[in-house]
């Protein structure tokens, strides 16, 4: 009988130790599960964020003649379309007909007209060729500009205007930068904020 009670006592003691161990570890496990979705979300956000490599976009000029880098206003993320979308790019205000300049060396990838969007646009691929530069709302192209043409930083490629959804008289250049992944075409890519790039390293022309 004593042996039985002794065995039961040992089992009870082991059970208590086991329960204490589980209770001690459980809060840590629950905390981990609560944090995990946020961690995953942050990791996913990191994969969608493109950070320009040092020097990758160095030496870019302000793409509108006569505009200084300290005149650029960071409108990235501002509400557009009555709050239905965010602004993805940089608006450079200038008079109609002001020359638009190639922001860096590269090649004219596409000359495109978008009725309800950017109007008269230029897509320029960088020399390396992982970046696409987008010029929109133009009044027109520089004489003899063509797709496939090589351009250097500062070359005249177009004129500031108000075509597309800019609105009559709202003359400005909408400028965008996208990072192209493997196999992505001129209309694809991940946009980055052009303001830190231009305001931080631009050379006025």
N, C-alpha and C positions, 0 to 999 in steps of 0.2 A: 504493500500500500504506500509505504514511504517512497519506494522507487517510482510509483506512478505519479504521486504528488510532486516529487522532485523533477520528473520529466516534464510535467505540465508547467511547473514554475519556470523551467529553463526555456520552454517554448514561449511562454508569456513574456519573459524578459527579452527574448530575441524579437518578438513581435513589436514590443514597445520601442526597441532600438530602431527597428525598420521604419516604423511610423514617424519617429522623430527625424530620421534621415530624410524621408520623403518630404515632410513638411518644411525642413530646412532648405531643400533644393527647389521646391515648387515655386516660390516667389521669383527666384532667378529665372526659371523657365518661362513663367508667365510674362515677366518683364521683357524677356527676349522676343517672345511672340508678338508683343505689343509694339516693339520698336522695329521689328523686321519689315513690315510694310513700308514704313517711312524710309528705312534704309534702302529697300529695293527701289522706291520711287526716286530717291536721290541718285542712285546708281543709274537708273534709266535716264534721268535728266542729264547726267554727265555724258552719256553716250550721244545725246542729242545736241550737246553744246560744243561748238567748234571754237577752239582757241587758236588764234593765228600764231604760227611758229615765229620765234624771234627772227626778224629779218625777212620773213616771207613776203610781207607787204611793205617793206621799208622803202622810203623814197617816193611814195605816191604823191602826186601833186593835187591841189584843189582843181577839180575838173571844170571850173567856170572861170573864164578870163577876168582878171581884176578883183576877184574875191579873195580876201585874206583868210587864213585858217582861224584867226580869232573872231571872225564874223560868222562862223558856222554854229548853228544851233542844233543841239541833240534832240531830235523829235522821235527817236526810236521808241516804239511802244505807245505813242500817243493815240488816242481814240480817233477813228475815222469811220465814215459811213454812219453817223449818228450813234456811235458806240458799238457797231456790229463787228468791227474788226480793229486790229492794231496796226499802226504804221510800221512797216518793215523797210527801213531805208533812211536816207538823209535828204531833206529838201534844201536846195541851195537857191536862195532868192536872187533874181537878177532880171534886168530888163529884157523884153522880147528881142530876139536877134543877137543877144550876147553870145560870143563864140563858146562852144563847149569843147573841152580839150580831153584827149586821152589821158587817163589818170596814171597810166603806167605803160611800159612796153607790152606788146602783145599782138593779137590778131583779131580782126573783125569777124566774129563768129556768125552773127545773124543781124540783118536789117529787117525789122518787123513792125507792122502796124496793128495796134490793138484798139479797136473802136471804143470799148467801154473801160479800158484800163489805162495803160501807159501811153496810148496814142502812138506817135512816131517814136520808135525806140531803137537802141543799139545794144547788142550784146557783144562784149569784147572779152576774149579769153586771154588770161595772163600767159606770160612766156613759159611758165613751168609745167604744165597747164592746168593746175588744180583750182584755179579761181576764175570766176566769171564776174565781170563788171557790167552793170546795167544802167543805161542812161534813158530816161523816159520824159514824156511830155514835150518832146522837141518840136520846134517850128519847122525843122527840115534838116537834111544832111549836108555836110560839107561837099563842095563840088567833087565829082568823080569818086566819092567813097563807095566801096564795094565789099561784098563778103569775101573773106579770105585775104584781105589786104593786111599787110604788116604795118603796124603803127608804133611810134615811139611816144614816150611820155611828153605831153605838151603839144602833140599834133592836133590840128583843128579837125574835128570830126562832125560837128553839128552846131545847132543854134538853140538857145533857150526859147521855150514856147509855152503853150497852154493846151496842147492837144490831149485827147483822151478824156479822162475824168478829172482833170485838173480844174476845170471851170474857166469860162471866158474871162480873160484879163488876169488870171492868177498865174502869172508867168514865173516859172521856176524850173530847175532841173531836179528831178527825183533820181537819186543815185543809190544803187544797191551793190552789195558784194555777196556772192554766194560761194561756198566751198563745195567743190564737186568730188563726190566719192567715185569709186571705181565703176565705170560704165555709165555714169550719169551724163545726161545731155544738157544742152544750153538752157533749157527751161526748167531744169531740176536743180538739185543742190540744197545745201543748208545755209540760210542767210545769217550773216553776222552784222553787228552794228558798225557802220562805216565811220561814225563820228570819232571814236578814239583813234582810229587809224589815220584819218585825214587831219584832225586837229592836233595830233601828237607828232606827226612826222612829215606833214605836207610842206612842199616848197611852192611858193606862189609864183605864178607866171603872168 
